[in-house]
């Protein structure tokens, strides 16, 4: 189960970097990635700036209007909250490990 969570978090952060569209992912994928990054920023405040940079990288070349539209969608909100719930159940040690691994992956 820990491996599955690690893989999901890593995929949520790395996958969008491979996309070529103006909004580099579907609304639910954006919600998943941003929820994971927000969670890790809170779980590891010392690395919050690194997570913020990773988040900006995910949506580079995307207009503010497109981002606002995506973030207001039901898919985004549902996925964001679902990921937040799942990650919130992790122990501090599990969260630290997963978030640390996510920063190291490119």
Backbone as a chain_set.jsonl record, in Angstrom:
{"seq": "XXXXXXXXXXXXXXXXXXXXXXXXXXXXXXXXXXXXXXXXXXXXXXXXXXXXXXXXXXXXXXXXXXXXXXXXXXXXXXXXXXXXXXXXXXXXXXXXXXXXXXXXXX", "coords": {"N": [[0.821, -1.19, 0.0], [1.982, 1.257, 0.742], [3.834, 1.585, -1.272], [2.158, 1.863, -3.475], [0.916, 4.318, -2.898], [3.145, 5.981, -2.969], [3.889, 5.725, -5.652], [1.601, 6.786, -6.891], [1.639, 9.455, -5.979], [4.081, 10.306, -7.002], [3.572, 10.002, -9.737], [1.507, 11.824, -10.01], [2.824, 14.202, -9.729], [4.905, 14.129, -11.615], [3.845, 13.314, -14.132], [2.332, 15.419, -15.507], [4.354, 17.015, -16.594], [5.066, 15.847, -18.911], [3.152, 16.322, -20.756], [1.856, 18.123, -23.631], [-0.078, 19.992, -24.197], [-1.768, 23.238, -23.987], [-3.048, 23.744, -21.466], [-1.64, 21.648, -19.412], [-2.807, 19.219, -18.67], [-5.657, 17.166, -17.785], [-8.492, 18.445, -15.956], [-8.999, 16.968, -13.591], [-6.549, 15.691, -13.196], [-4.911, 17.876, -12.762], [-6.005, 18.763, -10.346], [-5.326, 16.585, -8.735], [-2.49, 16.68, -8.798], [-1.961, 19.285, -7.773], [-3.129, 19.098, -5.254], [-1.535, 17.147, -4.045], [0.932, 18.485, -4.059], [0.323, 20.704, -2.443], [-0.254, 19.372, -0.054], [2.265, 18.256, 0.512], [3.749, 20.586, 0.838], [2.771, 21.49, 3.246], [3.365, 19.328, 4.883], [6.096, 19.306, 4.842], [7.405, 21.97, 5.556], [9.885, 23.251, 5.281], [10.704, 22.718, 2.72], [8.821, 23.932, 1.189], [9.022, 25.993, -0.717], [10.248, 24.694, -2.841], [8.272, 22.899, -3.612], [6.395, 24.727, -4.474], [7.661, 25.8, -6.717], [7.711, 23.501, -8.287], [4.971, 23.212, -8.706], [4.423, 25.529, -10.219], [5.831, 24.888, -12.482], [4.298, 22.857, -13.508], [2.116, 24.135, -14.664], [3.061, 25.923, -16.48], [3.084, 28.274, -19.17], [0.346, 28.415, -19.297], [-2.646, 30.177, -19.369], [-3.95, 32.529, -16.966], [-6.708, 32.616, -16.94], [-7.444, 30.122, -18.052], [-6.413, 28.467, -16.04], [-7.936, 29.302, -13.837], [-10.484, 28.549, -14.719], [-10.147, 25.766, -14.86], [-9.58, 25.149, -12.174], [-11.966, 25.791, -10.98], [-13.662, 23.86, -11.764], [-15.793, 20.983, -11.338], [-14.565, 18.475, -11.507], [-11.889, 19.022, -10.878], [-12.132, 20.0, -8.215], [-13.334, 17.793, -6.893], [-11.393, 15.764, -7.215], [-9.149, 16.987, -6.068], [-9.964, 17.213, -3.371], [-10.368, 14.488, -2.761], [-7.777, 13.398, -2.986], [-6.521, 14.906, -1.031], [-7.825, 13.908, 1.24], [-7.008, 11.188, 1.248], [-4.179, 11.441, 1.441], [-4.046, 12.774, 3.842], [-4.421, 10.802, 5.694], [-2.037, 9.565, 6.068], [0.798, 8.656, 8.076], [3.07, 10.837, 9.846], [5.703, 10.13, 9.295], [5.426, 8.531, 6.969], [4.366, 10.438, 5.224], [6.454, 12.305, 5.119], [8.454, 10.767, 3.905], [7.298, 10.071, 1.392], [6.84, 12.604, 0.287], [9.423, 13.626, 0.209], [10.598, 11.806, -1.572], [9.149, 12.461, -3.847], [10.074, 15.005, -4.455], [12.665, 14.446, -5.197], [12.335, 12.99, -7.529], [12.237, 13.461, -11.031]], "CA": [[0.0, 0.0, 0.0], [2.862, 2.414, 0.771], [4.421, 1.715, -2.603], [1.101, 2.382, -4.335], [0.764, 5.743, -2.611], [4.34, 6.644, -3.469], [3.791, 5.77, -7.107], [0.534, 7.724, -7.264], [2.094, 10.816, -5.729], [5.12, 10.583, -7.994], [2.924, 10.163, -11.044], [0.728, 13.063, -9.983], [3.73, 15.339, -9.848], [5.751, 14.03, -12.802], [3.102, 13.099, -15.368], [1.979, 16.624, -16.262], [5.501, 17.585, -17.267], [5.2, 15.177, -20.19], [2.066, 16.734, -21.642], [2.212, 19.215, -24.519], [-1.206, 20.896, -24.386], [-1.622, 24.508, -23.297], [-3.267, 23.311, -20.089], [-0.901, 20.404, -19.621], [-3.451, 18.011, -18.158], [-7.092, 17.254, -17.522], [-8.803, 19.135, -14.701], [-8.834, 16.084, -12.436], [-5.111, 15.469, -12.998], [-4.401, 19.104, -12.142], [-6.435, 18.714, -8.95], [-4.513, 15.569, -8.057], [-1.125, 17.177, -8.654], [-1.909, 20.426, -6.865], [-3.446, 18.635, -3.905], [-0.334, 16.475, -3.539], [1.949, 19.507, -3.795], [-0.112, 21.467, -1.264], [-0.068, 18.499, 1.097], [3.693, 18.149, 0.806], [4.197, 21.883, 1.339], [2.406, 21.549, 4.664], [4.042, 18.247, 5.599], [7.517, 19.619, 4.866], [7.454, 23.417, 5.336], [11.221, 23.705, 4.886], [10.825, 22.534, 1.272], [7.612, 24.478, 0.56], [9.384, 26.764, -1.912], [10.533, 23.73, -3.917], [6.974, 22.393, -4.082], [5.762, 25.819, -5.202], [8.312, 25.832, -8.031], [7.218, 22.325, -9.02], [3.604, 23.53, -9.103], [4.469, 26.497, -11.312], [6.322, 24.161, -13.65], [3.192, 22.063, -14.041], [1.143, 24.936, -15.404], [3.739, 26.957, -17.27], [2.479, 28.584, -20.468], [-1.113, 28.326, -19.209], [-3.183, 31.481, -18.98], [-4.641, 32.589, -15.67], [-8.117, 32.3, -17.181], [-7.553, 28.665, -18.185], [-6.192, 27.885, -14.715], [-9.107, 29.599, -13.007], [-11.569, 27.697, -15.207], [-9.86, 24.387, -14.46], [-9.683, 25.038, -10.713], [-13.36, 25.94, -10.542], [-14.45, 22.726, -12.274], [-16.15, 19.933, -10.386], [-13.56, 17.406, -11.562], [-10.733, 19.484, -10.12], [-12.461, 20.066, -6.788], [-13.555, 16.44, -6.376], [-10.118, 15.052, -7.147], [-8.316, 17.686, -5.078], [-10.421, 16.818, -2.035], [-10.143, 13.055, -2.574], [-6.344, 13.201, -2.736], [-6.265, 15.517, 0.284], [-8.322, 12.968, 2.246], [-6.136, 10.009, 1.276], [-2.862, 11.809, 1.961], [-4.205, 13.171, 5.237], [-4.431, 9.61, 6.539], [-0.673, 9.059, 6.213], [1.536, 9.055, 9.274], [4.056, 11.881, 9.554], [6.873, 9.488, 8.684], [5.066, 8.156, 5.6], [4.218, 11.67, 4.454], [7.792, 12.857, 4.905], [9.16, 9.906, 2.938], [6.679, 10.206, 0.07], [7.071, 13.95, -0.218], [10.84, 13.709, -0.088], [10.807, 11.04, -2.805], [8.533, 13.204, -4.949], [10.97, 16.12, -4.814], [13.858, 13.894, -5.838], [12.005, 12.496, -8.87], [12.117, 14.526, -12.051]], "C": [[0.867, 1.257, 0.0], [3.478, 2.655, -0.605], [3.403, 2.31, -3.559], [0.93, 3.879, -4.136], [1.953, 6.527, -3.148], [4.283, 6.79, -4.98], [2.745, 6.767, -7.57], [0.985, 9.166, -7.089], [3.16, 11.206, -6.737], [4.532, 10.82, -9.369], [2.155, 11.467, -11.107], [1.618, 14.282, -10.195], [4.513, 15.304, -11.168], [4.984, 13.967, -14.112], [2.798, 14.373, -16.142], [3.145, 17.245, -17.023], [5.702, 16.971, -18.65], [4.166, 15.648, -21.204], [2.47, 17.958, -22.457], [1.094, 20.238, -24.704], [-0.981, 22.193, -23.619], [-1.914, 24.336, -21.807], [-2.757, 21.881, -20.086], [-1.553, 19.126, -19.11], [-4.944, 18.242, -18.019], [-7.307, 17.91, -16.158], [-8.603, 18.238, -13.486], [-7.362, 15.799, -12.156], [-4.465, 16.695, -12.357], [-4.78, 19.139, -10.667], [-5.616, 17.731, -8.138], [-3.111, 16.105, -7.784], [-1.05, 18.327, -7.651], [-2.25, 20.043, -5.434], [-2.223, 17.977, -3.27], [0.746, 17.499, -3.196], [1.584, 20.356, -2.577], [0.088, 20.663, 0.011], [1.405, 18.451, 1.496], [4.266, 19.466, 1.315], [3.907, 22.028, 2.827], [3.14, 20.491, 5.481], [5.528, 18.53, 5.761], [7.705, 21.107, 4.581], [8.822, 23.936, 4.887], [11.419, 23.606, 3.378], [9.641, 23.137, 0.516], [7.927, 25.26, -0.713], [9.657, 25.842, -3.092], [9.232, 23.159, -4.479], [6.248, 23.465, -4.886], [6.353, 25.933, -6.607], [7.821, 24.673, -8.884], [5.794, 22.582, -9.52], [3.556, 24.525, -10.254], [4.941, 25.838, -12.604], [5.196, 23.377, -14.31], [2.279, 22.863, -14.956], [1.798, 26.051, -16.221], [3.052, 27.089, -18.634], [0.956, 28.451, -20.475], [-1.632, 29.669, -18.712], [-3.883, 31.396, -17.627], [-6.114, 32.232, -15.825], [-8.314, 30.795, -17.29], [-7.36, 27.964, -16.846], [-7.401, 28.102, -13.809], [-10.29, 28.728, -13.418], [-11.373, 26.255, -14.747], [-10.079, 24.205, -12.96], [-11.107, 25.193, -10.196], [-14.239, 24.772, -11.007], [-14.725, 21.705, -11.17], [-15.124, 18.826, -10.34], [-12.337, 17.772, -10.722], [-11.016, 19.407, -8.623], [-12.641, 18.681, -6.178], [-12.243, 15.691, -6.201], [-9.191, 15.666, -6.117], [-8.68, 17.215, -3.669], [-10.198, 15.341, -1.759], [-8.672, 12.766, -2.256], [-5.973, 13.751, -1.364], [-6.686, 14.563, 1.409], [-7.398, 11.765, 2.383], [-4.783, 10.356, 1.887], [-2.929, 12.22, 3.423], [-4.213, 12.004, 6.205], [-3.038, 9.027, 6.75], [-0.082, 9.479, 7.55], [2.542, 10.135, 8.873], [5.275, 11.296, 8.862], [6.605, 9.1, 7.233], [4.983, 9.397, 4.71], [5.583, 12.272, 4.132], [8.552, 12.071, 3.846], [8.608, 10.106, 1.529], [6.954, 11.584, -0.522], [8.544, 14.17, -0.577], [11.168, 12.985, -1.392], [10.269, 11.795, -4.012], [9.43, 14.365, -5.391], [12.19, 15.619, -5.568], [13.579, 13.405, -7.242], [11.843, 13.67, -9.82], [11.297, 14.012, -13.195]], "O": [[0.529, 2.231, -0.672], [3.622, 3.798, -1.039], [3.744, 3.171, -4.37], [0.812, 4.625, -5.108], [1.789, 7.608, -3.714], [4.592, 7.852, -5.521], [2.967, 7.508, -8.527], [0.74, 10.005, -7.956], [3.142, 12.317, -7.266], [4.947, 11.734, -10.082], [2.148, 12.141, -12.137], [1.19, 15.277, -10.779], [4.754, 16.351, -11.769], [5.438, 14.522, -15.113], [2.996, 14.395, -17.356], [2.924, 17.942, -18.013], [6.433, 17.523, -19.472], [4.309, 15.386, -22.399], [3.321, 18.74, -22.032], [1.324, 21.273, -25.33], [-0.136, 22.265, -22.728], [-1.106, 24.742, -20.972], [-3.37, 20.999, -20.687], [-0.928, 18.066, -19.114], [-5.428, 19.369, -18.122], [-6.409, 17.924, -15.316], [-8.095, 18.691, -12.46], [-6.967, 15.68, -10.996], [-3.58, 16.567, -11.511], [-3.959, 19.506, -9.826], [-5.255, 18.005, -6.994], [-2.605, 15.994, -6.667], [-0.178, 18.342, -6.782], [-1.701, 20.62, -4.495], [-1.912, 18.219, -2.104], [1.399, 17.391, -2.158], [2.452, 20.688, -1.77], [0.54, 21.191, 1.027], [1.746, 18.587, 2.671], [5.179, 19.461, 2.141], [4.694, 22.612, 3.572], [3.496, 20.729, 6.635], [6.153, 18.052, 6.707], [8.121, 21.474, 3.482], [8.904, 24.948, 4.191], [12.228, 24.346, 2.817], [9.476, 22.876, -0.676], [7.173, 25.191, -1.684], [9.328, 26.181, -4.229], [9.11, 22.959, -5.688], [5.565, 23.157, -5.862], [5.621, 26.139, -7.575], [7.546, 24.845, -10.072], [5.456, 22.205, -10.642], [2.739, 24.383, -11.165], [4.492, 26.2, -13.691], [5.153, 23.252, -15.534], [1.731, 22.323, -15.917], [1.135, 27.015, -16.603], [2.511, 26.12, -19.167], [0.345, 28.382, -21.542], [-1.111, 30.226, -17.746], [-4.342, 30.334, -17.209], [-6.701, 31.613, -14.937], [-9.24, 30.244, -16.694], [-8.049, 26.99, -16.542], [-7.831, 27.19, -13.103], [-11.018, 28.224, -12.562], [-12.317, 25.603, -14.3], [-10.689, 23.226, -12.53], [-11.412, 24.765, -9.083], [-15.423, 24.712, -10.676], [-13.973, 21.594, -10.202], [-14.833, 18.288, -9.272], [-11.818, 16.955, -9.961], [-10.243, 18.824, -7.862], [-12.16, 18.418, -5.076], [-12.008, 15.061, -5.17], [-8.522, 14.949, -5.373], [-7.806, 16.863, -2.877], [-9.87, 14.972, -0.631], [-8.368, 11.98, -1.358], [-5.204, 13.134, -0.627], [-5.982, 14.43, 2.41], [-7.045, 11.367, 3.493], [-4.296, 9.638, 2.76], [-1.964, 12.031, 4.163], [-4.031, 12.193, 7.408], [-2.875, 8.091, 7.532], [-0.425, 10.532, 8.088], [2.825, 10.316, 7.689], [5.82, 11.905, 7.941], [7.451, 9.313, 6.364], [5.475, 9.396, 3.582], [5.832, 12.696, 3.003], [9.218, 12.654, 2.99], [9.372, 10.29, 0.582], [7.267, 11.704, -1.706], [8.854, 14.833, -1.566], [11.928, 13.494, -2.216], [10.875, 11.767, -5.083], [9.522, 14.66, -6.582], [12.689, 16.291, -6.47], [14.483, 13.398, -8.079], [11.367, 14.739, -9.436], [11.068, 14.735, -14.165]]}, "num_chains": 1, "name": "protein.A"}
